[in-house]
Amino acid sequence: MSSWQKLLWGIAVVAFVLGICGAFVRGFWGVSHDCQSWVDSHRYHLVQNDWWAKDRGCVARTPTGAEIVHSEDLVSKATGWAWQFAIFTAGTLPAAGMTVLAVKRYGGPGAAG
């Protein structure tokens, strides 16, 4: 395998991993951001923000002392899914394109060159 082929495969793998990691990070950050926005908009005190939980991850205390559980609404979830898909696609399309190019041009990662 030539150094050019190794470079293409390396870029493809890095782009693919970045796409996956970016999608996960955006998904978790989006849930945390939604929770914080909800707490701030109602002037509650944040008690628990489980940013990794897709639902029932936010607990806040009202001025009267009651605790309220909040989960993302459908619009927020759909927006988060769209962002996750866009980030994943942006990372994986170049990887897929370079993989196809390398396979067509050089006969694959294990081909003798």
VOPAGU-2260 file (C-alpha; in pm, 1 decimal, decimal comma):
REM VOPAGU-2260
SITE   aa  ch    i         X         Y         Z
SITE  MET   A    0       0,0       0,0       0,0
SITE  SER   A    1     145,7     333,9    -100,7
SITE  SER   A    2     175,0     627,7     134,3
SITE  TRP   A    3     -97,7     806,7     -67,0
SITE  GLN   A    4    -335,9     516,1      -8,2
SITE  LYS   A    5    -251,5     509,8     361,2
SITE  LEU   A    6    -317,3     883,3     381,7
SITE  LEU   A    7    -657,7     844,8     212,0
SITE  TRP   A    8    -756,2     560,4     442,6
SITE  GLY   A    9    -636,3     754,6     746,4
SITE  ILE   A   10    -839,2    1061,3     648,5
SITE  ALA   A   11   -1144,0     843,4     580,4
SITE  VAL   A   12   -1121,6     672,5     919,7
SITE  VAL   A   13   -1065,6    1002,4    1106,1
SITE  ALA   A   14   -1358,6    1168,7     925,4
SITE  PHE   A   15   -1584,0     872,9    1004,8
SITE  VAL   A   16   -1490,0     873,4    1373,9
SITE  LEU   A   17   -1531,5    1252,5    1395,9
SITE  GLY   A   18   -1876,8    1224,0    1239,1
SITE  ILE   A   19   -1987,2     966,6    1493,6
SITE  CYS   A   20   -1833,1    1148,6    1791,6
SITE  GLY   A   21   -1972,0    1483,0    1676,6
SITE  ALA   A   22   -2320,9    1338,1    1651,0
SITE  PHE   A   23   -2305,2    1197,0    2003,7
SITE  VAL   A   24   -2160,0    1514,9    2153,3
SITE  ARG   A   25   -2422,7    1732,7    1983,8
SITE  GLY   A   26   -2700,5    1503,0    2102,5
SITE  PHE   A   27   -2590,6    1512,3    2464,1
SITE  TRP   A   28   -2510,3    1884,2    2459,7
SITE  GLY   A   29   -2851,0    1955,2    2304,8
SITE  VAL   A   30   -3030,4    1775,2    2587,8
SITE  SER   A   31   -2829,3    1964,6    2848,2
SITE  HIS   A   32   -2888,9    2296,5    2672,8
SITE  ASP   A   33   -3264,2    2229,7    2648,8
SITE  CYS   A   34   -3277,6    2157,1    3020,4
SITE  GLN   A   35   -3086,2    2471,1    3114,2
SITE  SER   A   36   -3303,9    2686,4    2886,1
SITE  TRP   A   37   -3619,6    2542,5    3042,1
SITE  VAL   A   38   -3493,8    2613,5    3395,8
SITE  ASP   A   39   -3386,6    2967,7    3307,1
SITE  SER   A   40   -3712,1    3050,0    3126,9
SITE  HIS   A   41   -3921,1    2950,4    3430,0
SITE  ARG   A   42   -3680,9    3099,4    3685,7
SITE  TYR   A   43   -3644,6    2766,5    3862,8
SITE  HIS   A   44   -3338,5    2637,9    4046,3
SITE  LEU   A   45   -3164,7    2346,2    3873,0
SITE  VAL   A   46   -3140,4    2042,6    4100,0
SITE  GLN   A   47   -3035,5    1769,3    3857,1
SITE  ASN   A   48   -2924,4    1778,6    3493,8
SITE  ASP   A   49   -2851,0    1430,2    3365,6
SITE  TRP   A   50   -2731,6    1540,9    3022,9
SITE  TRP   A   51   -2691,1    1179,2    2911,5
SITE  ALA   A   52   -3060,3    1096,3    2967,1
SITE  LYS   A   53   -3285,8    1159,2    2668,2
SITE  ASP   A   54   -3591,2    1196,7    2889,8
SITE  ARG   A   55   -3661,8    1276,9    3253,4
SITE  GLY   A   56   -3308,9    1409,0    3283,0
SITE  CYS   A   57   -3383,6    1749,6    3428,5
SITE  VAL   A   58   -3513,2    1819,9    3777,6
SITE  ALA   A   59   -3574,7    2173,5    3899,4
SITE  ARG   A   60   -3702,9    2331,7    4218,5
SITE  THR   A   61   -3971,7    2597,9    4198,8
SITE  PRO   A   62   -3968,9    2908,3    4419,7
SITE  THR   A   63   -4226,9    2732,7    4640,6
SITE  GLY   A   64   -3992,0    2435,8    4694,5
SITE  ALA   A   65   -4167,3    2179,9    4474,4
SITE  GLU   A   66   -3954,1    1966,7    4244,9
SITE  ILE   A   67   -4051,8    1934,9    3880,1
SITE  VAL   A   68   -3920,4    1679,7    3630,8
SITE  HIS   A   69   -3872,4    1795,9    3272,9
SITE  SER   A   70   -3813,8    1596,6    2957,4
SITE  GLU   A   71   -3749,6    1725,1    2607,6
SITE  ASP   A   72   -4048,3    1799,9    2391,9
SITE  LEU   A   73   -4087,6    1643,3    2048,1
SITE  VAL   A   74   -3973,6    1957,0    1861,9
SITE  SER   A   75   -3653,8    1975,0    2063,3
SITE  LYS   A   76   -3588,4    1603,7    2009,8
SITE  ALA   A   77   -3649,0    1635,2    1635,7
SITE  THR   A   78   -3413,9    1932,4    1614,1
SITE  GLY   A   79   -3150,7    1738,3    1806,3
SITE  TRP   A   80   -3191,4    1436,8    1578,3
SITE  ALA   A   81   -3158,7    1659,1    1270,6
SITE  TRP   A   82   -2838,9    1813,3    1403,1
SITE  GLN   A   83   -2699,5    1472,8    1494,4
SITE  PHE   A   84   -2777,5    1341,0    1145,6
SITE  ALA   A   85   -2623,1    1648,5     980,5
SITE  ILE   A   86   -2302,2    1622,9    1183,5
SITE  PHE   A   87   -2278,6    1249,3    1124,5
SITE  THR   A   88   -2334,2    1298,6     751,4
SITE  ALA   A   89   -2079,8    1578,4     727,5
SITE  GLY   A   90   -1820,6    1352,6     886,7
SITE  THR   A   91   -1903,4    1028,2     711,6
SITE  LEU   A   92   -1974,6    1139,6     354,0
SITE  PRO   A   93   -1614,4    1242,3     287,2
SITE  ALA   A   94   -1502,0     916,0     445,5
SITE  ALA   A   95   -1737,8     714,1     228,0
SITE  GLY   A   96   -1632,8     908,2     -81,2
SITE  MET   A   97   -1263,9     857,3     -14,5
SITE  THR   A   98   -1320,6     489,5      57,7
SITE  VAL   A   99   -1502,3     441,9    -272,4
SITE  LEU   A  100   -1231,1     636,7    -454,5
SITE  ALA   A  101    -955,5     428,7    -296,8
SITE  VAL   A  102   -1132,6     101,9    -377,5
SITE  LYS   A  103   -1202,0     201,6    -739,2
SITE  ARG   A  104    -864,2     357,9    -808,6
SITE  TYR   A  105    -633,6     131,2    -610,4
SITE  GLY   A  106    -829,5    -191,7    -573,9
SITE  GLY   A  107    -897,1    -168,7    -201,4
SITE  PRO   A  108    -697,7    -143,4     119,1
SITE  GLY   A  109    -524,8    -480,4      78,3
SITE  ALA   A  110    -447,4    -459,3    -292,1
SITE  ALA   A  111     -87,2    -478,7    -402,1
SITE  GLY   A  112      29,6    -155,4    -556,5
